[in-house]
Amino acid sequence: MKTLTLFFVLLGGITFAQRDASSNMFWNNYSNINPAMSGMEYKMHGSVLHRIQWPSLSNTLRSSFINFNMRLKDKHGVGINYTNDRYSIWYTNKVSANYNYQMELGENSKLSVGAAASLNDFRTDYGKMTFSVPMEPEYRVTDINANLGVAYTWKKLLVHGSATNIFNSVLNSDDVASNFFDLRTFHIGAAYDFSLGERFSLKPQLLSQFTDGFIGLYLNTQFAFKDKYWIGATVGARDNYAFIAGWNVKEKFRVAYSYDRTISKLNNGFSAGSHEFSLGFYLK
């Protein structure tokens, strides 16, 4: 059992370190992966999201996302984003500062071009585990990187693309246990909000990620009643599907919960699925 647990620790640590942290409610964190999205959809928007992955395992992956974004004078968008990942002996903290310039292309269309500077801190606490060879009690490295992005809206259509970690940093490659990457990742996404009469709406959303040969694909659909209560589902092409429910309170606050089930061989009897909790506010 110890060998199996160590295998998943190593596998999970390498996996989340190589790719940008993801969420079933990815639209809450657009600004984390695309600086062009800060202040694009809302004059002001902030959210906190916490993800607990595979809670039945003793070394579960926990991810936290915090962001605040706003539009300045209808042309400039700014934002600050924080991401924290914790998995057994691996810890990651990322902070990015976003800026974008938004151009009106017509009465119903807008183009935003943005850039972000990021500070990424990676730490490994080997003191929590026993190895057959001597290991330093802690390994830590800090990386400065950058993100670029573009977003376009036309009526109720949103299309966006970005490149994160554009410097493609390799932080350490001495051995498997301390192999941390900050790899360049490309994101492409789209969403459209369909009105179904006066009370109902349907919003499909797509996000794809490309990292060093790995392709991640997430498809979400939301069904809303009076733009207040909504339910939805997210499907990950390789790993999971999720059920989501949310409540928009007084057109200013948003509460949401997601539960996903694993498709892969790490079945739900072993992993117990994953949970996400989100709180946010927005001003249109």
C-alpha positions in Angstrom: 0.0 0.0 0.0 2.9 2.4 0.8 4.3 1.7 -2.7 0.9 2.4 -4.3 0.5 5.6 -2.4 4.0 6.8 -3.3 3.2 6.0 -7.0 0.1 8.2 -7.0 2.0 10.9 -5.1 4.8 11.0 -7.7 2.3 10.8 -10.6 0.0 13.5 -9.2 2.9 15.8 -8.3 4.4 15.6 -11.8 1.0 15.9 -13.5 -0.2 19.1 -11.7 3.3 20.7 -11.9 3.5 20.4 -15.6 0.1 21.8 -16.5 -1.9 24.8 -15.4 -4.3 23.9 -12.6 -7.8 23.3 -13.9 -11.4 23.4 -12.6 -14.8 22.0 -13.6 -16.0 25.6 -13.2 -13.3 27.0 -15.4 -15.2 30.1 -16.4 -14.7 31.4 -12.8 -11.0 31.5 -13.5 -10.7 32.7 -17.0 -8.3 35.5 -15.9 -5.9 33.0 -14.4 -5.1 31.6 -17.9 -6.0 34.6 -20.1 -5.1 38.2 -19.1 -7.4 39.5 -21.9 -10.4 38.4 -19.8 -9.8 40.7 -16.9 -12.7 43.2 -16.9 -14.0 41.8 -20.3 -17.3 40.4 -19.3 -17.9 42.4 -16.1 -17.0 45.9 -14.8 -15.8 44.1 -11.7 -15.5 40.4 -10.8 -14.0 38.4 -8.0 -14.2 34.8 -7.0 -12.8 32.2 -4.6 -12.8 28.5 -5.6 -11.5 25.5 -3.7 -11.2 22.1 -5.2 -10.7 18.8 -3.2 -9.7 16.0 -5.6 -9.9 12.3 -4.6 -10.8 12.9 -0.9 -10.7 9.2 0.1 -6.9 9.1 -0.5 -4.6 10.0 2.4 -2.6 12.4 0.1 -5.4 14.3 -1.7 -4.8 17.1 -4.2 -6.2 20.5 -3.1 -6.3 23.5 -5.3 -7.4 27.1 -4.5 -8.1 29.9 -7.0 -8.6 33.5 -6.0 -9.0 36.4 -8.5 -10.1 40.0 -8.7 -10.6 41.8 -11.9 -12.1 45.2 -13.1 -12.5 47.4 -16.1 -11.1 51.0 -16.0 -12.7 53.7 -18.2 -14.2 51.1 -20.5 -10.9 50.5 -22.3 -8.4 49.0 -19.8 -8.7 45.8 -17.8 -6.6 44.9 -14.7 -6.6 41.9 -12.5 -4.7 39.9 -9.8 -4.8 36.1 -9.6 -3.6 33.6 -7.1 -3.4 29.8 -7.4 -2.3 27.3 -4.8 -1.8 23.6 -5.3 -1.0 21.1 -2.5 -0.4 17.4 -2.9 1.5 15.4 -0.3 5.1 16.7 -0.4 4.5 19.2 -3.4 3.4 22.8 -3.0 2.8 25.4 -5.7 2.0 29.1 -5.4 1.4 31.3 -8.4 0.6 35.0 -8.5 -0.1 36.9 -11.7 -0.9 40.6 -12.5 -3.0 41.2 -15.6 -3.4 44.1 -17.9 -5.4 44.4 -21.2 -6.6 47.0 -23.7 -10.2 46.7 -24.9 -11.2 48.0 -28.3 -14.8 48.6 -29.5 -15.1 47.1 -33.0 -18.8 47.9 -33.4 -22.0 48.4 -31.5 -22.0 44.8 -30.2 -18.4 43.6 -30.6 -15.2 44.1 -28.6 -11.6 42.9 -28.8 -9.3 42.6 -25.9 -5.5 42.0 -26.0 -3.7 41.3 -22.7 -0.5 40.4 -21.0 0.4 39.2 -17.5 3.6 38.9 -15.4 3.6 35.9 -13.1 5.6 34.7 -10.1 5.6 31.0 -9.5 7.0 29.3 -6.4 7.5 25.6 -6.2 8.5 23.7 -3.0 9.1 20.0 -2.2 9.1 18.9 1.4 11.1 15.6 1.3 11.2 15.5 5.2 7.7 14.0 5.1 8.8 10.9 3.3 11.5 8.2 3.6 13.7 7.4 0.6 16.4 4.8 0.1 18.9 7.5 -1.0 19.8 10.7 0.9 17.6 13.7 0.0 17.7 17.3 0.9 14.9 18.0 3.4 13.4 20.7 1.1 13.8 21.8 -2.5 12.5 25.2 -3.5 12.7 27.4 -6.6 11.0 30.6 -7.8 10.3 31.3 -11.5 9.2 34.5 -13.2 7.1 34.0 -16.3 4.5 35.7 -18.5 1.1 35.0 -20.1 -0.4 36.5 -23.3 -4.0 36.4 -24.4 -6.7 37.7 -26.7 -10.6 37.7 -26.3 -13.4 38.7 -28.6 -17.1 39.2 -27.9 -19.9 39.7 -30.4 -23.4 39.9 -28.9 -23.6 36.8 -26.8 -20.6 35.0 -28.3 -17.2 34.8 -26.6 -14.1 33.5 -28.2 -10.7 33.5 -26.4 -7.2 32.2 -26.7 -4.0 32.5 -24.6 -0.5 31.2 -24.0 0.7 30.8 -20.4 4.3 30.3 -19.2 5.6 31.5 -22.5 9.2 31.3 -21.4 8.7 27.5 -21.1 10.9 27.2 -18.0 12.4 23.9 -16.9 13.0 24.4 -13.2 14.7 21.1 -12.3 15.3 17.8 -14.0 17.7 16.0 -11.8 15.5 13.0 -11.1 11.9 11.9 -11.2 11.1 12.9 -7.6 12.2 16.5 -8.2 11.1 17.0 -11.8 9.2 20.2 -11.9 8.2 22.0 -15.1 6.5 25.3 -15.8 5.6 24.4 -19.4 4.2 26.6 -22.1 0.4 25.9 -22.4 -2.0 27.1 -25.0 -5.7 27.6 -24.2 -8.5 28.0 -26.7 -12.2 28.5 -25.7 -15.6 29.7 -26.8 -19.0 30.2 -25.2 -22.5 31.3 -26.4 -25.5 32.3 -24.4 -28.8 31.2 -26.0 -32.0 32.8 -24.8 -34.9 30.3 -24.4 -37.8 32.7 -24.0 -38.0 35.3 -21.2 -37.1 33.0 -18.3 -34.7 30.4 -19.5 -31.2 30.3 -21.1 -28.7 27.7 -22.3 -25.0 28.4 -22.3 -22.5 25.9 -23.8 -18.8 26.5 -23.1 -15.7 24.9 -24.4 -12.1 25.1 -23.1 -9.1 23.2 -24.7 -5.5 23.0 -23.4 -2.4 22.0 -25.2 0.8 21.3 -23.2 3.8 19.5 -24.7 1.8 16.9 -26.6 -1.0 16.6 -23.9 -4.5 17.8 -25.0 -7.1 18.6 -22.4 -10.7 19.2 -23.4 -13.5 20.5 -21.2 -17.1 21.0 -22.3 -19.6 22.6 -20.0 -23.3 23.4 -20.5 -25.4 25.5 -18.1 -29.2 25.8 -18.0 -30.4 28.9 -16.2 -33.8 30.0 -14.9 -34.4 33.8 -14.7 -30.6 34.3 -14.8 -30.7 33.3 -11.1 -30.7 29.6 -10.6 -28.7 27.3 -12.8 -27.6 23.7 -13.2 -25.0 22.3 -15.5 -22.5 19.6 -16.4 -18.8 19.5 -17.4 -17.2 16.7 -19.3 -13.4 16.2 -19.4 -12.4 14.3 -22.5 -10.0 12.0 -20.7 -10.7 11.9 -17.0 -14.1 12.9 -15.6 -17.6 14.3 -15.8 -19.1 16.7 -13.3 -22.5 18.0 -12.1 -22.8 21.6 -11.1 -25.4 23.8 -9.4 -25.4 27.5 -8.7 -27.3 30.5 -7.4 -26.9 34.1 -8.5 -28.0 36.2 -5.5 -29.4 39.7 -6.2 -27.5 39.9 -9.5 -24.3 40.6 -7.5 -23.2 37.4 -5.8 -22.7 33.8 -7.0 -22.6 30.6 -5.1 -21.8 27.3 -6.8 -20.9 23.7 -6.1 -19.5 20.9 -8.3 -19.1 17.2 -7.9 -17.2 15.1 -10.4 -16.8 11.4 -10.9 -13.7 9.7 -12.3 -13.8 7.9 -15.7 -10.2 6.5 -15.6 -9.0 3.3 -13.8 -8.7 5.3 -10.6 -12.4 4.6 -10.1 -14.7 6.3 -7.7 -14.6 3.4 -5.2 -11.0 4.3 -4.6 -10.9 8.1 -5.2 -14.5 9.1 -4.1 -14.7 11.7 -6.9 -13.9 15.4 -6.3 -15.6 18.5 -4.9 -15.5 22.2 -5.8 -16.9 25.1 -3.9 -17.1 28.6 -5.3 -18.1 32.1 -4.0 -18.0 35.2 -6.1 -19.4 38.6 -6.9 -19.8 40.6 -10.1 -21.0 44.0 -11.4 -22.2 44.1 -15.0 
